[in-house]
């Protein structure tokens, strides 16, 4: 059985398994229903606080698949996940989960449950952003990455911009500039980048990548032969050359 408390004032949900027996499909459906009811009136759930002295496991495969569906369907609607536990297995969970969800995930000891609630309720400052460059032809998606790019930057800025251009023009060109103000990607952003790239692999007619970050330049050059569109890599000092190349037919 799972206890779930929705704190609408703080924008967080507190979840706690209450029995040692395996969690059921109905348990996870109950959590799903309560979160969905909250999301009907709110853009996001700021934090999910999971308080667990133990993890009882799943009653059956149906319970497991409902749990996975809960994670999959809500990973873009929950900003933070706090795992509050002294259990060694659960304490290590954030290091694994962080690679599969877009939320920030952090572990707290059971004695720090209040700290976990405060952290989960706090709005994180946006540490990065995509700037859309509007001095390119209309069939070009031109963006500059600044700071540390997160999954929210992909979900709220880049993906809608690309899908709008694809709808208007079919195939589009892309100028992706990681300039001097770029600091890196979060794990969630890298997942979004890979997922979106695979989904829209054939929607690009040309890609210009601009950066002085050596591992990014190397990665782009390595994957370029696998792309169905021409890909060219430029240094930051060559941005004007990149603009000219991407604008050409």
C-alpha positions in Angstrom: 0.0 0.0 0.0 1.2 3.5 -0.8 0.4 6.7 1.1 0.3 9.8 -1.0 -0.2 13.4 0.3 -0.6 16.3 -2.2 0.6 19.6 -0.7 -0.9 22.0 -3.2 0.4 25.1 -1.4 4.0 23.9 -1.8 3.4 22.2 -5.1 4.8 18.8 -3.9 3.6 15.3 -3.5 4.8 13.1 -0.6 4.7 9.3 -1.3 5.5 6.6 1.2 5.1 2.8 1.0 3.5 1.6 4.2 3.7 -2.2 4.1 6.5 -4.7 3.4 4.3 -6.6 0.9 4.9 -5.9 -2.8 3.4 -2.8 -4.3 0.4 -3.4 -6.5 -0.8 -2.0 -9.9 -3.6 -0.3 -7.9 -1.0 1.4 -5.7 0.8 3.0 -8.6 -2.5 3.9 -10.3 -3.6 5.7 -7.2 -0.4 7.8 -7.3 -0.9 8.4 -11.1 -4.5 9.6 -10.5 -3.6 12.0 -7.8 -0.7 13.5 -9.7 -2.9 13.8 -12.9 -5.6 15.5 -10.9 -3.1 18.1 -9.6 -1.7 18.6 -13.1 -5.1 19.5 -14.5 -4.9 22.8 -12.7 -1.1 23.3 -12.7 1.6 23.3 -15.3 4.0 21.2 -13.3 4.4 19.3 -10.0 7.4 21.1 -8.4 8.6 18.2 -6.3 7.9 14.5 -5.6 9.2 13.4 -2.2 9.6 9.6 -1.8 10.0 8.6 1.8 11.0 4.9 2.2 12.5 3.0 5.0 12.4 0.0 2.7 11.4 -0.8 -0.9 8.9 -3.7 -0.9 9.2 -4.4 -4.6 6.4 -5.1 -7.0 3.6 -7.6 -6.5 3.6 -8.7 -10.1 4.6 -7.7 -13.6 1.5 -5.5 -14.0 2.5 -3.5 -11.0 6.0 -3.1 -12.5 4.7 -1.9 -15.9 2.3 0.6 -14.2 5.3 2.0 -12.2 7.3 2.4 -15.4 4.4 4.0 -17.2 4.0 6.5 -14.3 7.7 7.5 -14.7 7.5 7.7 -18.5 4.4 9.7 -18.6 5.3 12.2 -15.9 9.1 12.7 -16.3 8.5 16.1 -18.1 5.9 17.3 -15.5 7.9 16.9 -12.3 10.7 19.3 -11.6 12.4 17.5 -8.7 12.5 14.1 -7.1 13.7 13.7 -3.5 14.4 10.1 -2.3 14.4 10.0 1.5 15.8 6.7 2.8 18.6 5.1 4.8 18.3 1.9 2.7 21.6 1.4 0.8 19.8 0.3 -2.4 17.4 3.3 -2.4 20.3 5.7 -1.4 22.1 4.8 -4.6 18.9 5.1 -6.7 19.4 8.8 -7.7 22.7 8.0 -9.5 20.8 5.6 -11.7 17.4 7.4 -12.1 19.1 10.7 -13.0 20.1 9.3 -16.4 16.5 8.3 -17.3 14.4 11.2 -16.1 14.4 15.0 -16.8 13.8 15.9 -13.1 16.6 16.8 -10.7 17.0 13.8 -8.4 18.6 14.0 -4.9 19.0 11.6 -1.9 18.3 12.6 1.7 18.7 10.6 4.9 15.4 9.8 6.8 16.5 12.3 9.5 16.6 15.1 6.8 13.0 14.7 5.6 12.2 18.4 6.3 15.2 19.5 4.3 14.0 17.2 1.5 10.6 18.8 1.5 12.1 22.3 1.4 14.4 21.4 -1.5 11.6 19.8 -3.5 9.4 22.9 -3.1 12.1 25.4 -4.2 12.0 26.7 -7.7 15.3 26.1 -9.5 16.8 29.0 -11.3 17.2 28.5 -15.0 20.9 28.2 -15.4 20.9 28.1 -19.2 18.8 29.0 -22.3 18.5 28.7 -26.0 18.5 32.1 -27.8 16.7 31.9 -31.2 18.6 33.8 -33.9 16.1 35.5 -36.2 18.5 36.9 -38.8 18.5 33.7 -40.9 16.2 32.5 -43.8 12.8 31.3 -42.6 13.6 27.6 -43.3 16.6 27.7 -40.9 16.4 26.9 -37.2 19.2 29.0 -35.8 19.9 28.9 -32.0 22.7 29.8 -29.6 23.1 27.8 -26.4 24.1 29.7 -23.3 24.9 28.4 -19.8 24.0 24.9 -18.9 21.2 23.6 -21.1 18.5 21.5 -19.4 15.7 19.3 -20.6 13.3 22.2 -20.0 15.2 24.3 -22.6 14.6 21.5 -25.1 11.0 21.0 -24.2 10.0 24.6 -24.0 12.1 26.3 -26.6 14.1 24.2 -29.1 11.7 21.4 -29.9 8.6 23.6 -30.4 10.7 25.9 -32.7 11.9 23.0 -34.8 8.5 21.4 -35.1 7.0 24.7 -36.1 9.5 25.1 -38.9 9.1 21.5 -40.0 5.3 22.0 -40.2 5.8 25.1 -42.3 8.6 24.0 -44.6 8.9 20.2 -44.5 12.7 19.8 -44.4 14.6 22.5 -42.5 18.2 23.6 -42.0 19.8 24.0 -38.6 22.4 26.3 -37.2 23.4 25.1 -33.7 25.9 27.4 -31.9 27.5 26.6 -28.6 29.4 29.8 -28.2 31.6 31.2 -25.5 28.7 31.5 -23.0 27.9 27.7 -23.3 28.8 25.6 -20.2 27.3 22.2 -20.9 24.2 19.9 -20.9 22.3 18.3 -18.1 21.8 14.5 -18.3 18.1 15.1 -19.2 19.0 17.5 -22.0 21.4 15.0 -23.5 18.6 12.4 -23.4 16.2 14.8 -25.1 18.8 15.7 -27.7 19.4 12.1 -28.6 15.7 11.2 -28.6 14.7 14.2 -30.7 17.6 13.7 -33.2 16.5 10.1 -33.8 12.9 11.0 -34.2 13.5 13.8 -36.7 16.6 12.3 -38.4 15.2 12.8 -41.9 13.7 16.2 -41.4 16.9 18.2 -41.7 18.4 19.1 -45.1 21.6 20.7 -43.7 23.2 21.1 -40.2 25.9 23.6 -39.2 27.4 23.1 -35.8 29.5 25.9 -34.3 31.7 25.5 -31.2 35.2 25.5 -29.8 34.4 22.7 -27.3 36.5 19.9 -28.6 34.5 16.9 -27.4 31.4 18.3 -29.0 33.3 19.0 -32.3 34.7 15.5 -32.3 31.3 13.9 -31.5 29.6 15.8 -34.4 32.4 14.8 -36.8 32.1 11.2 -35.7 28.3 11.0 -36.3 28.2 13.2 -39.4 28.7 10.3 -41.8 25.7 8.6 -40.3 23.4 11.6 -40.9 21.3 11.7 -44.1 21.9 15.5 -44.3 25.2 17.3 -44.9 26.9 18.3 -41.6 29.6 20.9 -41.3 31.5 21.9 -38.1 32.8 25.4 -37.5 34.8 27.2 -34.8 33.2 30.1 -33.0 35.4 32.6 -35.0 33.8 31.1 -38.1 30.2 31.9 -37.2 29.7 34.2 -40.2 30.9 31.4 -42.5 28.5 29.0 -40.8 25.6 31.5 -41.4 26.5 31.9 -45.0 26.8 28.1 -45.6 23.6 27.2 -43.9 21.7 29.9 -45.9 22.9 28.5 -49.2 20.5 26.3 -51.3 
